[in-house]
């Protein structure tokens, strides 16, 4: 065994400090981008959901009730349901929503 310049027989070999700093910087950058994209997608879904609805003042009471009754559906499915009732009963949008609400309430009453 040979002692090094300060008299110790133990020598610790470390990685190149410049390479470690680049690796650390790349890891921080990659994780920052991942968190940033995750936040972007989460916020875009939230804002898209809020921005797709009309302002409350322009929504009729029937439509507000329809949205509450069928809140679990996506907007596309709600619009499809309105079209279905319009074709089935040959009526306008408001009447189709009212008929859908009535049918849903009858189903609930029948099951309880």
C-alpha positions in Angstrom: 0.0 0.0 0.0 1.1 3.5 -0.7 0.0 6.6 1.0 -1.1 9.6 -1.1 0.2 13.1 -0.7 -1.6 13.8 2.5 -0.6 10.5 4.1 -3.9 8.7 3.7 -4.1 5.2 2.3 -7.7 5.7 1.2 -8.3 7.4 -2.1 -11.8 8.5 -3.2 -12.3 8.8 -6.9 -15.0 11.2 -7.9 -16.6 11.7 -11.3 -15.7 14.6 -13.4 -17.4 17.6 -11.8 -18.3 19.2 -15.2 -20.0 16.0 -16.4 -21.9 15.8 -13.1 -23.2 19.4 -13.5 -24.3 18.7 -17.1 -26.1 15.6 -16.0 -27.8 17.4 -13.2 -28.8 20.3 -15.4 -30.3 17.8 -18.0 -32.2 16.0 -15.2 -33.6 19.3 -13.9 -34.5 20.4 -17.4 -36.3 17.1 -18.2 -38.2 17.1 -14.9 -39.2 20.7 -15.4 -40.5 20.0 -18.9 -42.4 17.0 -17.6 -44.0 19.0 -14.8 -44.7 21.9 -17.2 -46.4 19.7 -19.8 -48.5 18.0 -17.1 -49.7 21.3 -15.7 -50.4 22.6 -19.3 -52.6 19.6 -20.1 -54.4 19.6 -16.8 -55.1 23.3 -17.0 -56.1 23.2 -20.6 -58.7 20.5 -19.9 -60.1 22.6 -17.0 -60.3 25.8 -19.0 -61.6 24.1 -22.1 -64.4 22.6 -20.0 -65.3 26.1 -18.6 -64.8 28.0 -21.9 -67.0 25.6 -23.9 -70.1 26.5 -21.9 -72.1 29.5 -22.7 -72.3 32.3 -20.1 -75.0 31.5 -17.5 -77.0 34.5 -18.4 -77.7 33.2 -22.0 -78.6 29.6 -20.8 -82.3 29.0 -20.4 -83.7 27.3 -17.3 -84.5 24.2 -19.3 -80.9 24.0 -20.6 -79.5 24.6 -17.1 -81.7 21.8 -15.7 -80.7 19.5 -18.6 -77.0 20.1 -17.9 -77.5 19.4 -14.2 -79.5 16.2 -14.9 -77.0 14.9 -17.5 -73.8 16.4 -15.9 -72.0 13.1 -15.9 -72.1 13.0 -19.7 -69.6 14.8 -22.0 -70.7 17.8 -23.9 -70.7 15.7 -27.2 -73.0 13.1 -25.7 -75.4 15.7 -24.3 -75.6 17.3 -27.8 -76.2 13.9 -29.3 -79.0 13.2 -26.8 -80.6 16.5 -27.7 -80.5 15.6 -31.4 -81.9 12.2 -30.7 -84.9 13.6 -28.8 -85.4 16.3 -31.6 -85.6 13.6 -34.2 -87.7 11.2 -32.1 -90.3 13.8 -31.2 -89.9 16.1 -34.2 -89.5 19.1 -31.9 -87.1 22.0 -31.2 -84.1 22.1 -28.9 -85.8 23.4 -25.8 -88.6 20.9 -26.0 -86.2 18.0 -26.7 -84.2 18.9 -23.5 -87.5 19.0 -21.5 -88.6 15.6 -22.8 -85.1 14.1 -22.0 -85.4 15.5 -18.4 -88.9 14.1 -18.1 -87.8 10.7 -19.3 -84.9 10.6 -16.9 -87.1 11.6 -14.0 -89.6 8.9 -14.9 -86.8 6.3 -15.0 -85.6 7.4 -11.6 -89.1 7.2 -10.2 -89.7 3.8 -11.7 -86.4 2.4 -10.2 -87.1 3.8 -6.7 
